[in-house]
Amino acid sequence: MANEFEIKKQICEIGKRIYDKGMVASNDGNISVKLSDNEFLCTPTGVSKGFMTPEYICKVDRDGKVIQANPGFRPSSEIKMHMRVYKERPDVNAVVHAHPLYATGFAIAGIPLTQPIMPEAVIALGCVPIAEYGTPSTEEIPDAVSKYLQSFDAVLLENHGALSFSDSLLNAYHKMESVEFYARLLYISNQLGGPKELSESQVQRLYEIRRQFGMKGKHPADLCPNAKSGKPSCHGCGGNCNCNHGADNDLVSEITRRVLEQMGK
């Protein structure tokens, strides 16, 4: 594993990437990386993510309390959202929060990214739900995000932005980039008369490819016990496929219900 200073440099590099790509404006967004079960590096509040240097980066504990920060720097109040992800997803080592233009547009419009329009998005993301609106700096956002953490690696934040998380900082950033690319393509295709969606059988084949690749993280392809045993996934069935989900069935049904509600169906 890279030393702490190298990780701080990586955080600054990712901050510059999201700033240069227009995924944040001014001092928006925040990034964090897990060092251990009780040590996390994070970006400070009130600074542009495009102009950070390693001395800007703060260190906090699992409760978001400052362990180390240079004078003039303190963690973002949204560190609560990051800490909730780490608490409930032990496999996650990095979190990226940004306001990518197209994805945030969908979040503001209340439209989740659920349409299967290209293989890469289906394999990498499956779909991207919307976590209900919460007041920044409160527990409302972590509570809203929590509902989706066991099923997805990225969520839109209603009227706010997007959140992505993965086993490494680079992968968490790539998730954010994929979310924005997906949203942009969906927006463009809608302007051209509406996307031609992949069929259910095509989606299932892509889900199977993901399982064969052994890709890490959470994804609709892995929600259903049928999928885990190599049978066709019943994701999206709303619990009507009569397979024995046990506790997972309630989770899938609830997520499906929420996504369909957001789609107006």
C-alpha positions as MATLAB code, in Angstrom:
seq = 'MANEFEIKKQICEIGKRIYDKGMVASNDGNISVKLSDNEFLCTPTGVSKGFMTPEYICKVDRDGKVIQANPGFRPSSEIKMHMRVYKERPDVNAVVHAHPLYATGFAIAGIPLTQPIMPEAVIALGCVPIAEYGTPSTEEIPDAVSKYLQSFDAVLLENHGALSFSDSLLNAYHKMESVEFYARLLYISNQLGGPKELSESQVQRLYEIRRQFGMKGKHPADLCPNAKSGKPSCHGCGGNCNCNHGADNDLVSEITRRVLEQMGK';
ca = [
       0.000    0.000    0.000;
       1.218    3.511   -0.789;
       2.418    5.615    2.118;
       0.243    8.354    3.547;
       1.924   11.167    1.647;
       1.500    9.344   -1.660;
      -2.195    8.817   -0.932;
      -2.568   12.531   -0.207;
      -0.977   13.244   -3.595;
      -3.431   10.828   -5.238;
      -6.368   12.603   -3.588;
      -5.090   15.909   -4.965;
      -4.734   14.387   -8.441;
      -8.277   13.019   -8.409;
      -9.502   16.373   -7.118;
      -7.839   18.057  -10.094;
      -9.426   15.547  -12.480;
     -12.974   16.118  -11.235;
     -12.399   19.891  -11.293;
     -10.874   19.917  -14.792;
     -13.743   17.760  -16.100;
     -16.326   20.188  -14.732;
     -17.670   17.708  -12.210;
     -17.384   20.344   -9.479;
     -17.450   24.128   -9.390;
     -15.745   26.469   -6.943;
     -15.214   24.582   -3.659;
     -17.764   21.814   -4.284;
     -17.251   18.089   -3.785;
     -15.195   15.973   -1.421;
     -12.981   12.902   -1.497;
     -11.880   10.432    1.171;
      -9.655    7.367    1.461;
      -9.607    4.696    4.154;
      -6.209    4.084    5.770;
      -7.374    1.718    8.502;
     -10.543    0.932   10.427;
     -10.091    4.154   12.397;
      -8.066    6.435   10.125;
      -9.266    8.205    7.005;
      -7.854   10.941    4.817;
     -10.272   13.517    3.428;
     -10.407   16.778    1.549;
     -11.019   19.967    3.567;
     -13.994   22.263    3.387;
     -13.885   25.579    1.585;
     -11.159   24.823   -0.961;
     -11.242   24.151   -4.679;
     -10.594   20.505   -5.426;
      -8.629   21.571   -8.499;
      -5.912   23.412   -6.595;
      -5.112   21.223   -3.597;
      -1.671   20.151   -2.428;
      -0.938   17.361    0.097;
      -0.787   19.683    3.098;
      -4.476   20.495    2.542;
      -5.570   16.931    3.331;
      -7.033   16.164    6.763;
      -7.060   12.945    8.772;
     -10.151   11.904   10.730;
     -11.303    8.934   12.783;
     -14.328    6.692   12.124;
     -16.608    9.281   13.749;
     -15.319   12.068   11.519;
     -13.386   13.719   14.334;
     -10.096   15.362   13.408;
      -6.921   13.409   14.120;
      -4.646   15.741   12.183;
      -5.181   18.873   10.100;
      -2.890   21.755    9.281;
      -3.892   25.254   10.467;
      -6.681   26.728    8.367;
      -8.019   23.359    7.196;
     -10.865   21.262    8.545;
     -12.878   18.354    7.110;
     -16.017   18.929    5.099;
     -19.243   18.690    7.091;
     -20.281   16.023    4.580;
     -17.706   13.629    6.006;
     -20.707   12.022    7.766;
     -21.852   10.689    4.400;
     -18.440    9.161    3.722;
     -18.252    7.576    7.176;
     -21.631    5.932    6.698;
     -20.387    4.307    3.489;
     -17.265    2.954    5.206;
     -19.279    1.704    8.169;
     -21.783   -0.228    6.083;
     -19.490   -1.295    3.233;
     -16.271   -2.797    4.688;
     -15.091   -3.529    1.132;
     -14.968    0.188    0.284;
     -11.646    2.020    0.572;
     -12.468    5.319   -1.147;
     -15.446    7.637   -1.666;
     -15.920   10.433   -4.207;
     -18.690   13.037   -4.041;
     -19.100   15.453   -6.956;
     -21.679   17.436   -8.911;
     -21.211   16.161  -12.483;
     -23.386   18.274  -14.748;
     -25.561   15.700  -16.526;
     -25.852   13.244  -13.639;
     -26.773   16.067  -11.274;
     -29.317   17.260  -13.828;
     -31.001   13.857  -13.648;
     -30.838   13.988   -9.839;
     -32.504   17.405   -9.847;
     -35.169   16.195  -12.281;
     -35.823   13.174  -10.074;
     -34.926   10.699  -12.823;
     -32.756    7.699  -11.838;
     -30.342    6.215  -14.361;
     -32.089    2.892  -14.923;
     -32.367    2.512  -18.687;
     -30.059   -0.159  -20.178;
     -28.573    1.720  -23.116;
     -24.995    0.484  -23.458;
     -23.122   -2.664  -22.378;
     -20.401   -0.848  -20.448;
     -22.901    0.921  -18.201;
     -24.910   -2.243  -17.616;
     -21.788   -4.198  -16.629;
     -20.111   -1.489  -14.553;
     -23.122    0.114  -12.865;
     -26.282   -1.834  -13.586;
     -28.322    1.240  -12.747;
     -27.977    4.289  -10.526;
     -30.849    5.044   -8.115;
     -31.598    8.364   -6.436;
     -31.171    8.735   -2.680;
     -33.862   10.976   -1.223;
     -32.998   14.615   -0.508;
     -31.308   15.406    2.781;
     -30.072   18.626    4.341;
     -26.281   18.949    3.875;
     -24.141   18.396    6.996;
     -26.944   16.449    8.760;
     -27.561   12.729    9.149;
     -30.374   12.979    6.606;
     -28.066   12.361    3.645;
     -26.229    9.390    5.223;
     -29.594    7.880    6.164;
     -30.894    8.302    2.605;
     -27.723    6.865    1.042;
     -27.676    3.946    3.463;
     -30.729    2.377    1.816;
     -28.762    1.736   -1.378;
     -25.293    0.844   -0.110;
     -25.767   -2.933   -0.154;
     -26.957   -2.955   -3.752;
     -25.045   -0.325   -5.712;
     -21.612    1.331   -6.003;
     -22.964    4.725   -7.042;
     -26.051    6.768   -6.246;
     -27.484   10.084   -7.320;
     -28.293   12.503   -4.503;
     -31.635   14.200   -5.029;
     -31.138   17.913   -5.845;
     -27.503   17.583   -4.865;
     -25.093   15.536   -6.979;
     -23.634   12.037   -7.079;
     -21.693    9.679   -4.831;
     -19.450    6.795   -5.892;
     -17.357    4.366   -3.866;
     -15.063    1.417   -4.495;
     -12.074   -0.600   -3.316;
      -9.585    2.041   -4.464;
      -9.557    5.772   -5.066;
      -8.992    5.361   -8.786;
     -11.887    2.914   -9.077;
     -14.182    5.197   -7.080;
     -13.289    8.030   -9.460;
     -13.874    5.790  -12.492;
     -17.351    4.982  -11.115;
     -18.102    8.708  -10.979;
     -16.813    9.175  -14.523;
     -18.989    6.257  -15.694;
     -22.074    7.702  -14.012;
     -21.582   11.036  -15.763;
     -20.903    9.417  -19.155;
     -24.027    7.263  -18.761;
     -26.123   10.323  -17.870;
     -24.748   12.322  -20.770;
     -25.483    9.571  -23.285;
     -28.987    9.112  -21.908;
     -29.639   12.843  -22.168;
     -28.342   13.006  -25.763;
     -30.303    9.939  -26.871;
     -33.476   11.447  -25.428;
     -32.896   14.545  -27.539;
     -32.654   12.290  -30.590;
     -36.050   10.734  -30.042;
     -35.371    8.368  -27.159;
     -32.893    5.538  -26.612;
     -33.280    2.061  -28.019;
     -32.893    0.033  -24.851;
     -31.180   -3.322  -24.601;
     -33.603   -6.207  -24.212;
     -34.004   -8.104  -20.952;
     -32.168  -11.102  -22.415;
     -29.306   -8.878  -23.532;
     -29.103   -7.345  -20.049;
     -29.046  -10.796  -18.460;
     -26.177  -11.860  -20.728;
     -24.234   -8.769  -19.676;
     -24.954   -9.536  -16.021;
     -23.562  -13.025  -16.588;
     -20.418  -11.553  -18.148;
     -19.957   -9.406  -15.043;
     -20.286  -12.459  -12.800;
     -17.798  -14.385  -14.936;
     -15.323  -11.505  -14.646;
     -15.646  -11.696  -10.861;
     -15.961   -7.923  -10.638;
     -15.893   -6.450   -7.131;
     -18.497   -4.257   -5.499;
     -22.292   -4.322   -5.379;
     -24.422   -4.646   -8.490;
     -27.964   -5.731   -9.468;
     -26.469   -8.828  -11.086;
     -25.459  -10.070   -7.650;
     -28.620   -9.239   -5.691;
     -30.629  -12.322   -6.460;
     -29.791  -15.815   -5.151;
     -30.736  -17.121   -8.595;
     -27.983  -15.001  -10.104;
     -25.493  -16.191   -7.503;
     -26.231  -19.793   -8.454;
     -25.848  -19.077  -12.169;
     -29.577  -18.965  -12.949;
     -31.302  -15.964  -14.603;
     -31.374  -12.977  -12.283;
     -34.766  -11.793  -11.066;
     -33.590   -8.236  -10.400;
     -36.407   -5.902  -11.248;
     -39.134   -8.488  -10.798;
     -40.414   -6.776   -7.682;
     -40.256  -10.037   -5.779;
     -42.759  -11.793   -8.043;
     -40.429  -14.445   -9.399;
     -41.233  -16.844   -6.524;
     -37.610  -17.658   -5.846;
     -36.522  -17.975   -2.223;
     -34.879  -14.650   -1.499;
     -35.208  -14.702    2.245;
     -34.110  -11.369    3.695;
     -32.647  -10.301    0.341;
     -36.088  -10.401   -1.220;
     -37.299   -7.529    0.949;
     -34.302   -5.452   -0.061;
     -34.698   -6.128   -3.777;
     -38.435   -5.492   -3.653;
     -38.017   -2.223   -1.790;
     -35.299   -0.941   -4.139;
     -37.334   -1.986   -7.182;
     -40.411   -0.236   -5.814;
     -38.476    2.972   -5.200;
     -36.854    2.946   -8.636;
     -40.182    2.347  -10.367;
     -41.764    5.139   -8.344;
     -39.009    7.490   -9.440;
     -39.599    6.459  -13.047;
     -43.310    7.216  -12.667;
     -44.372    3.634  -13.305;
];
